[in-house]
Amino acid sequence: MKRINNSVIALSLFTGIISANAQEKKQLSLDEAVQLGIRNSKNLKIDAAKIEEATADLLEAKNKQLPDFKLSGQYMRLTNAKVDLKFLGESGSGGGGEMAAPKSVFLGQANLSMPLYSGGRIRYGIESAKYLVEASKLSTENDKIAIAYNVAQAYNNLFKANQAIKVLQENLVASEKRDETFLKMENNGLIARNDRLKANLQTSDIELQLLEAKNNYNIANINMDLLLGIPETTELEVDPNYIDEIQDTKPVDYYLNEAQQNRKDLQALSQQRKAAQLGSKAAKAENYPTVALTGGYIAADAPKFLTIYNAVNVGVGIQYNLANLWKQNSSLRQSQAREKQLEATNELLNDNIKLDVNREYQNTDYSKQRIAVFEKSATQANENYRITKNKFDNGLATMTELLDADAAQISANVGVINAKADAALAYRKLLQTTGTLTIK
């Protein structure tokens, strides 16, 4: 029997070690969480690929100003070819003999083309591509700020759930001790059984609230793990000083000016508009001819018939599509329509920025006022419970009044914590709308 007990103890210890390893704990500040979220963001990986694509488009635009150099070679097998060169004589051989009949021909060429003038299409294309690369980078910065706020929002939910658990656990311990006291009082005939059962019901209600808070915490924890790109079995410990980061706000005009200067999406749109303007200029340039410096080399060999080498040519080529004289420039119309779309988008974005900043400014002010109200309510609820408890101990208050006062006290204390956390998050939302949310 002793050997069996030892085996059971060893197995229990082993199981405990496995459970401890499976649930890794990680203490995390908000700044650390933001860094992790940005580092492992799937959206930012997509943005990085878009920047690479825009950079490749810029490289393609730059390549158009470089010369093209092409080499080609052909080997052709001929069947019953008859070649009659009139300038050699009437019969082609110059002496009345048979005509030449080469069996194969080899032809080699080298062609060089250097653009000299294209109406500005190449230059506009390069400048436009540069603006689009910059727009992609600014869009990425804007996404980083959005991710930083999303992480802060998830961190806020985790903090609130964690703090609610702490408050409810403290109240559950106090309620269970009170149940023990009331049971003794019932046994001594000091209170009725019905009153003791009301207290037990209150304890059960706190247990349910605690279960709900733990469930909310677990969901928030998994959501946070996935958002940060870490194993979803990681149990996160939040910084208890998170709610102390609330700062005083400045006048709303300050934040409106900050948004105009720092919003990355507004800056990205500005770059896109510049690129569209250059696109219109490039489309107009299609009505102009193109001029290029050309050069080449030709070598040919038809055995027993013809050999050519050192046939070098240099010249200037001009190309102009006469159809431009009667065809409408559809590329120009498309580019001009794109400019109008971006101009309207810019106006709409500015209106939305004004609305966002004003709304979040009001929400921030409202959230701070809520803190004062909740703190006042908590002070009143705590004092009310103290007074009601004294009255109950002296037989001047009912059990129902005592339990109601206790429930109000719990609700008010949780409300203070939630109000402070919401105020901290509201201020971060305000900073996001101005484009100044700090990413350390």
Contacts in CASP RR format, 6 or more apart in sequence:
PFRMAT RR
TARGET T0000
AUTHOR 0000-0000-0000
METHOD contacts of the structure
MODEL  1
MKRINNSVIALSLFTGIISANAQEKKQLSLDEAVQLGIRNSKNLKIDAAK
IEEATADLLEAKNKQLPDFKLSGQYMRLTNAKVDLKFLGESGSGGGGEMA
APKSVFLGQANLSMPLYSGGRIRYGIESAKYLVEASKLSTENDKIAIAYN
VAQAYNNLFKANQAIKVLQENLVASEKRDETFLKMENNGLIARNDRLKAN
LQTSDIELQLLEAKNNYNIANINMDLLLGIPETTELEVDPNYIDEIQDTK
PVDYYLNEAQQNRKDLQALSQQRKAAQLGSKAAKAENYPTVALTGGYIAA
DAPKFLTIYNAVNVGVGIQYNLANLWKQNSSLRQSQAREKQLEATNELLN
DNIKLDVNREYQNTDYSKQRIAVFEKSATQANENYRITKNKFDNGLATMT
ELLDADAAQISANVGVINAKADAALAYRKLLQTTGTLTIK
22 233 0 8 1.000
23 233 0 8 1.000
23 234 0 8 1.000
23 235 0 8 1.000
24 231 0 8 1.000
24 233 0 8 1.000
24 234 0 8 1.000
24 235 0 8 1.000
25 234 0 8 1.000
25 235 0 8 1.000
25 236 0 8 1.000
25 237 0 8 1.000
26 230 0 8 1.000
26 234 0 8 1.000
26 235 0 8 1.000
26 236 0 8 1.000
26 237 0 8 1.000
27 236 0 8 1.000
27 237 0 8 1.000
27 239 0 8 1.000
28 36 0 8 1.000
28 236 0 8 1.000
28 237 0 8 1.000
28 238 0 8 1.000
28 239 0 8 1.000
29 239 0 8 1.000
29 242 0 8 1.000
30 151 0 8 1.000
30 152 0 8 1.000
30 155 0 8 1.000
30 239 0 8 1.000
30 242 0 8 1.000
30 245 0 8 1.000
31 440 0 8 1.000
33 151 0 8 1.000
33 152 0 8 1.000
33 154 0 8 1.000
33 155 0 8 1.000
33 224 0 8 1.000
33 228 0 8 1.000
34 147 0 8 1.000
34 148 0 8 1.000
34 151 0 8 1.000
34 152 0 8 1.000
34 439 0 8 1.000
34 440 0 8 1.000
35 439 0 8 1.000
35 440 0 8 1.000
36 151 0 8 1.000
36 228 0 8 1.000
36 229 0 8 1.000
36 230 0 8 1.000
37 147 0 8 1.000
37 151 0 8 1.000
37 227 0 8 1.000
37 228 0 8 1.000
37 229 0 8 1.000
38 44 0 8 1.000
38 144 0 8 1.000
38 147 0 8 1.000
38 148 0 8 1.000
38 439 0 8 1.000
40 228 0 8 1.000
40 229 0 8 1.000
40 230 0 8 1.000
41 143 0 8 1.000
41 147 0 8 1.000
43 143 0 8 1.000
43 147 0 8 1.000
44 140 0 8 1.000
44 143 0 8 1.000
44 144 0 8 1.000
44 147 0 8 1.000
47 136 0 8 1.000
47 139 0 8 1.000
47 140 0 8 1.000
47 143 0 8 1.000
48 140 0 8 1.000
50 136 0 8 1.000
50 139 0 8 1.000
50 140 0 8 1.000
51 133 0 8 1.000
51 136 0 8 1.000
51 137 0 8 1.000
51 140 0 8 1.000
53 136 0 8 1.000
54 129 0 8 1.000
54 132 0 8 1.000
54 133 0 8 1.000
54 135 0 8 1.000
54 136 0 8 1.000
55 133 0 8 1.000
57 129 0 8 1.000
57 132 0 8 1.000
57 133 0 8 1.000
58 126 0 8 1.000
58 129 0 8 1.000
58 130 0 8 1.000
58 132 0 8 1.000
58 133 0 8 1.000
60 129 0 8 1.000
61 122 0 8 1.000
61 125 0 8 1.000
61 126 0 8 1.000
61 128 0 8 1.000
61 129 0 8 1.000
62 126 0 8 1.000
62 129 0 8 1.000
64 115 0 8 1.000
64 122 0 8 1.000
64 125 0 8 1.000
65 115 0 8 1.000
65 122 0 8 1.000
65 123 0 8 1.000
65 126 0 8 1.000
67 112 0 8 1.000
67 113 0 8 1.000
67 114 0 8 1.000
67 115 0 8 1.000
68 111 0 8 1.000
68 112 0 8 1.000
68 113 0 8 1.000
68 114 0 8 1.000
69 110 0 8 1.000
69 111 0 8 1.000
69 112 0 8 1.000
69 113 0 8 1.000
70 109 0 8 1.000
70 110 0 8 1.000
70 111 0 8 1.000
71 108 0 8 1.000
71 109 0 8 1.000
71 110 0 8 1.000
72 108 0 8 1.000
72 109 0 8 1.000
72 110 0 8 1.000
72 111 0 8 1.000
73 106 0 8 1.000
73 107 0 8 1.000
73 108 0 8 1.000
73 109 0 8 1.000
74 105 0 8 1.000
74 106 0 8 1.000
74 107 0 8 1.000
74 108 0 8 1.000
75 104 0 8 1.000
75 105 0 8 1.000
75 106 0 8 1.000
76 104 0 8 1.000
76 105 0 8 1.000
76 106 0 8 1.000
76 107 0 8 1.000
77 103 0 8 1.000
77 104 0 8 1.000
78 102 0 8 1.000
78 103 0 8 1.000
78 104 0 8 1.000
78 105 0 8 1.000
80 101 0 8 1.000
81 101 0 8 1.000
81 102 0 8 1.000
81 103 0 8 1.000
82 99 0 8 1.000
82 100 0 8 1.000
82 101 0 8 1.000
83 92 0 8 1.000
83 99 0 8 1.000
83 100 0 8 1.000
83 101 0 8 1.000
83 102 0 8 1.000
83 305 0 8 1.000
84 91 0 8 1.000
84 92 0 8 1.000
84 99 0 8 1.000
85 92 0 8 1.000
85 100 0 8 1.000
86 92 0 8 1.000
88 94 0 8 1.000
89 95 0 8 1.000
89 96 0 8 1.000
90 96 0 8 1.000
91 97 0 8 1.000
91 98 0 8 1.000
91 99 0 8 1.000
92 99 0 8 1.000
92 100 0 8 1.000
93 99 0 8 1.000
93 100 0 8 1.000
100 304 0 8 1.000
100 305 0 8 1.000
102 302 0 8 1.000
102 303 0 8 1.000
102 304 0 8 1.000
102 305 0 8 1.000
102 306 0 8 1.000
103 303 0 8 1.000
104 302 0 8 1.000
104 303 0 8 1.000
105 300 0 8 1.000
105 301 0 8 1.000
105 302 0 8 1.000
106 300 0 8 1.000
106 301 0 8 1.000
106 302 0 8 1.000
107 298 0 8 1.000
107 299 0 8 1.000
107 300 0 8 1.000
108 298 0 8 1.000
108 299 0 8 1.000
108 300 0 8 1.000
109 296 0 8 1.000
109 297 0 8 1.000
109 298 0 8 1.000
109 299 0 8 1.000
110 296 0 8 1.000
110 297 0 8 1.000
111 294 0 8 1.000
111 295 0 8 1.000
111 296 0 8 1.000
112 293 0 8 1.000
112 294 0 8 1.000
112 295 0 8 1.000
112 296 0 8 1.000
113 292 0 8 1.000
113 293 0 8 1.000
113 294 0 8 1.000
113 295 0 8 1.000
114 292 0 8 1.000
114 293 0 8 1.000
114 294 0 8 1.000
115 122 0 8 1.000
115 290 0 8 1.000
115 291 0 8 1.000
115 292 0 8 1.000
116 291 0 8 1.000
116 292 0 8 1.000
116 293 0 8 1.000
116 316 0 8 1.000
117 288 0 8 1.000
117 289 0 8 1.000
117 290 0 8 1.000
117 291 0 8 1.000
118 285 0 8 1.000
118 288 0 8 1.000
118 290 0 8 1.000
118 291 0 8 1.000
119 285 0 8 1.000
119 288 0 8 1.000
119 290 0 8 1.000
120 281 0 8 1.000
120 282 0 8 1.000
120 285 0 8 1.000
120 288 0 8 1.000
121 282 0 8 1.000
121 285 0 8 1.000
121 286 0 8 1.000
124 278 0 8 1.000
124 279 0 8 1.000
124 281 0 8 1.000
124 282 0 8 1.000
124 285 0 8 1.000
125 278 0 8 1.000
125 279 0 8 1.000
125 282 0 8 1.000
127 278 0 8 1.000
128 274 0 8 1.000
128 275 0 8 1.000
128 276 0 8 1.000
128 278 0 8 1.000
128 279 0 8 1.000
128 282 0 8 1.000
129 275 0 8 1.000
131 271 0 8 1.000
131 272 0 8 1.000
131 274 0 8 1.000
131 275 0 8 1.000
131 278 0 8 1.000
132 271 0 8 1.000
132 272 0 8 1.000
132 275 0 8 1.000
134 268 0 8 1.000
134 271 0 8 1.000
135 268 0 8 1.000
135 269 0 8 1.000
135 271 0 8 1.000
135 272 0 8 1.000
135 275 0 8 1.000
136 268 0 8 1.000
138 264 0 8 1.000
138 265 0 8 1.000
138 267 0 8 1.000
138 268 0 8 1.000
138 271 0 8 1.000
139 264 0 8 1.000
139 265 0 8 1.000
139 268 0 8 1.000
141 264 0 8 1.000
142 263 0 8 1.000
142 264 0 8 1.000
142 265 0 8 1.000
142 268 0 8 1.000
142 435 0 8 1.000
144 439 0 8 1.000
145 264 0 8 1.000
145 432 0 8 1.000
145 435 0 8 1.000
145 437 0 8 1.000
145 439 0 8 1.000
146 432 0 8 1.000
148 432 0 8 1.000
148 437 0 8 1.000
148 439 0 8 1.000
149 428 0 8 1.000
149 429 0 8 1.000
149 432 0 8 1.000
149 437 0 8 1.000
150 227 0 8 1.000
151 227 0 8 1.000
151 228 0 8 1.000
152 425 0 8 1.000
152 428 0 8 1.000
153 425 0 8 1.000
154 220 0 8 1.000
154 223 0 8 1.000
154 224 0 8 1.000
154 227 0 8 1.000
155 224 0 8 1.000
155 238 0 8 1.000
155 242 0 8 1.000
156 242 0 8 1.000
156 421 0 8 1.000
156 422 0 8 1.000
156 424 0 8 1.000
156 425 0 8 1.000
157 216 0 8 1.000
157 220 0 8 1.000
157 223 0 8 1.000
158 217 0 8 1.000
158 220 0 8 1.000
158 221 0 8 1.000
158 224 0 8 1.000
158 236 0 8 1.000
158 238 0 8 1.000
159 238 0 8 1.000
159 239 0 8 1.000
159 242 0 8 1.000
159 243 0 8 1.000
159 421 0 8 1.000
160 417 0 8 1.000
160 418 0 8 1.000
160 421 0 8 1.000
161 213 0 8 1.000
161 216 0 8 1.000
161 217 0 8 1.000
161 220 0 8 1.000
162 217 0 8 1.000
162 238 0 8 1.000
163 414 0 8 1.000
163 417 0 8 1.000
163 418 0 8 1.000
163 421 0 8 1.000
164 213 0 8 1.000
164 216 0 8 1.000
164 217 0 8 1.000
164 414 0 8 1.000
164 417 0 8 1.000
164 418 0 8 1.000
165 210 0 8 1.000
165 213 0 8 1.000
165 214 0 8 1.000
165 217 0 8 1.000
167 410 0 8 1.000
167 413 0 8 1.000
167 414 0 8 1.000
167 417 0 8 1.000
168 206 0 8 1.000
168 209 0 8 1.000
168 210 0 8 1.000
168 213 0 8 1.000
168 410 0 8 1.000
168 414 0 8 1.000
169 210 0 8 1.000
171 206 0 8 1.000
171 406 0 8 1.000
171 409 0 8 1.000
171 410 0 8 1.000
172 203 0 8 1.000
172 206 0 8 1.000
172 207 0 8 1.000
172 210 0 8 1.000
175 199 0 8 1.000
175 202 0 8 1.000
175 203 0 8 1.000
175 206 0 8 1.000
175 406 0 8 1.000
176 203 0 8 1.000
178 199 0 8 1.000
178 203 0 8 1.000
179 196 0 8 1.000
179 199 0 8 1.000
179 200 0 8 1.000
179 203 0 8 1.000
182 191 0 8 1.000
182 195 0 8 1.000
182 196 0 8 1.000
182 199 0 8 1.000
183 196 0 8 1.000
185 191 0 8 1.000
185 196 0 8 1.000
186 192 0 8 1.000
186 193 0 8 1.000
186 195 0 8 1.000
186 196 0 8 1.000
191 399 0 8 1.000
195 398 0 8 1.000
195 399 0 8 1.000
198 399 0 8 1.000
198 400 0 8 1.000
198 403 0 8 1.000
199 399 0 8 1.000
199 403 0 8 1.000
202 403 0 8 1.000
202 406 0 8 1.000
202 407 0 8 1.000
205 407 0 8 1.000
206 410 0 8 1.000
209 410 0 8 1.000
221 234 0 8 1.000
221 235 0 8 1.000
221 236 0 8 1.000
222 232 0 8 1.000
224 236 0 8 1.000
225 231 0 8 1.000
225 232 0 8 1.000
225 233 0 8 1.000
225 234 0 8 1.000
225 236 0 8 1.000
226 232 0 8 1.000
242 421 0 8 1.000
242 424 0 8 1.000
243 417 0 8 1.000
243 420 0 8 1.000
243 421 0 8 1.000
243 423 0 8 1.000
243 424 0 8 1.000
245 424 0 8 1.000
245 427 0 8 1.000
246 368 0 8 1.000
246 420 0 8 1.000
246 423 0 8 1.000
246 424 0 8 1.000
246 427 0 8 1.000
247 427 0 8 1.000
249 361 0 8 1.000
249 364 0 8 1.000
249 365 0 8 1.000
249 368 0 8 1.000
249 427 0 8 1.000
249 430 0 8 1.000
252 357 0 8 1.000
252 358 0 8 1.000
252 361 0 8 1.000
255 357 0 8 1.000
255 361 0 8 1.000
255 430 0 8 1.000
255 433 0 8 1.000
255 434 0 8 1.000
256 353 0 8 1.000
256 354 0 8 1.000
256 357 0 8 1.000
256 358 0 8 1.000
258 434 0 8 1.000
258 435 0 8 1.000
258 436 0 8 1.000
259 266 0 8 1.000
259 353 0 8 1.000
259 356 0 8 1.000
259 357 0 8 1.000
259 433 0 8 1.000
259 434 0 8 1.000
259 435 0 8 1.000
260 266 0 8 1.000
260 353 0 8 1.000
262 434 0 8 1.000
262 435 0 8 1.000
262 436 0 8 1.000
263 353 0 8 1.000
263 434 0 8 1.000
263 435 0 8 1.000
264 435 0 8 1.000
265 349 0 8 1.000
266 346 0 8 1.000
266 349 0 8 1.000
266 350 0 8 1.000
266 353 0 8 1.000
269 342 0 8 1.000
269 345 0 8 1.000
269 346 0 8 1.000
269 349 0 8 1.000
270 346 0 8 1.000
272 342 0 8 1.000
273 339 0 8 1.000
273 342 0 8 1.000
273 343 0 8 1.000
273 346 0 8 1.000
276 335 0 8 1.000
276 338 0 8 1.000
276 339 0 8 1.000
276 342 0 8 1.000
277 339 0 8 1.000
279 335 0 8 1.000
280 332 0 8 1.000
280 335 0 8 1.000
280 336 0 8 1.000
280 339 0 8 1.000
282 335 0 8 1.000
283 329 0 8 1.000
283 331 0 8 1.000
283 332 0 8 1.000
283 334 0 8 1.000
283 335 0 8 1.000
284 329 0 8 1.000
284 332 0 8 1.000
286 324 0 8 1.000
286 329 0 8 1.000
286 331 0 8 1.000
286 332 0 8 1.000
287 324 0 8 1.000
287 329 0 8 1.000
288 320 0 8 1.000
289 318 0 8 1.000
289 319 0 8 1.000
289 320 0 8 1.000
290 318 0 8 1.000
290 319 0 8 1.000
290 320 0 8 1.000
291 316 0 8 1.000
291 317 0 8 1.000
291 318 0 8 1.000
292 316 0 8 1.000
292 317 0 8 1.000
292 319 0 8 1.000
293 314 0 8 1.000
293 315 0 8 1.000
293 316 0 8 1.000
293 317 0 8 1.000
294 313 0 8 1.000
294 314 0 8 1.000
294 315 0 8 1.000
294 316 0 8 1.000
294 317 0 8 1.000
295 312 0 8 1.000
295 313 0 8 1.000
295 314 0 8 1.000
295 315 0 8 1.000
296 312 0 8 1.000
296 313 0 8 1.000
296 314 0 8 1.000
297 311 0 8 1.000
297 312 0 8 1.000
297 313 0 8 1.000
298 308 0 8 1.000
298 311 0 8 1.000
298 313 0 8 1.000
299 308 0 8 1.000
299 309 0 8 1.000
299 311 0 8 1.000
300 306 0 8 1.000
300 307 0 8 1.000
300 308 0 8 1.000
301 307 0 8 1.000
301 308 0 8 1.000
353 433 0 8 1.000
356 433 0 8 1.000
357 430 0 8 1.000
357 433 0 8 1.000
357 434 0 8 1.000
360 426 0 8 1.000
360 429 0 8 1.000
360 430 0 8 1.000
360 432 0 8 1.000
360 433 0 8 1.000
361 430 0 8 1.000
363 426 0 8 1.000
363 429 0 8 1.000
363 430 0 8 1.000
364 423 0 8 1.000
364 426 0 8 1.000
364 427 0 8 1.000
364 429 0 8 1.000
364 430 0 8 1.000
366 426 0 8 1.000
367 419 0 8 1.000
367 422 0 8 1.000
367 423 0 8 1.000
367 426 0 8 1.000
367 427 0 8 1.000
368 423 0 8 1.000
370 419 0 8 1.000
370 422 0 8 1.000
370 423 0 8 1.000
371 416 0 8 1.000
371 419 0 8 1.000
371 420 0 8 1.000
371 423 0 8 1.000
373 419 0 8 1.000
374 412 0 8 1.000
374 415 0 8 1.000
374 416 0 8 1.000
374 418 0 8 1.000
374 419 0 8 1.000
375 416 0 8 1.000
377 412 0 8 1.000
377 415 0 8 1.000
377 416 0 8 1.000
378 409 0 8 1.000
378 412 0 8 1.000
378 413 0 8 1.000
378 415 0 8 1.000
378 416 0 8 1.000
380 412 0 8 1.000
381 405 0 8 1.000
381 408 0 8 1.000
381 409 0 8 1.000
381 411 0 8 1.000
381 412 0 8 1.000
381 413 0 8 1.000
382 409 0 8 1.000
382 412 0 8 1.000
382 413 0 8 1.000
384 405 0 8 1.000
384 408 0 8 1.000
384 409 0 8 1.000
385 405 0 8 1.000
385 406 0 8 1.000
385 408 0 8 1.000
385 409 0 8 1.000
388 397 0 8 1.000
388 401 0 8 1.000
388 402 0 8 1.000
388 405 0 8 1.000
389 402 0 8 1.000
389 405 0 8 1.000
391 397 0 8 1.000
391 401 0 8 1.000
392 398 0 8 1.000
392 399 0 8 1.000
392 401 0 8 1.000
392 402 0 8 1.000
428 437 0 8 1.000
431 437 0 8 1.000
431 438 0 8 1.000
END
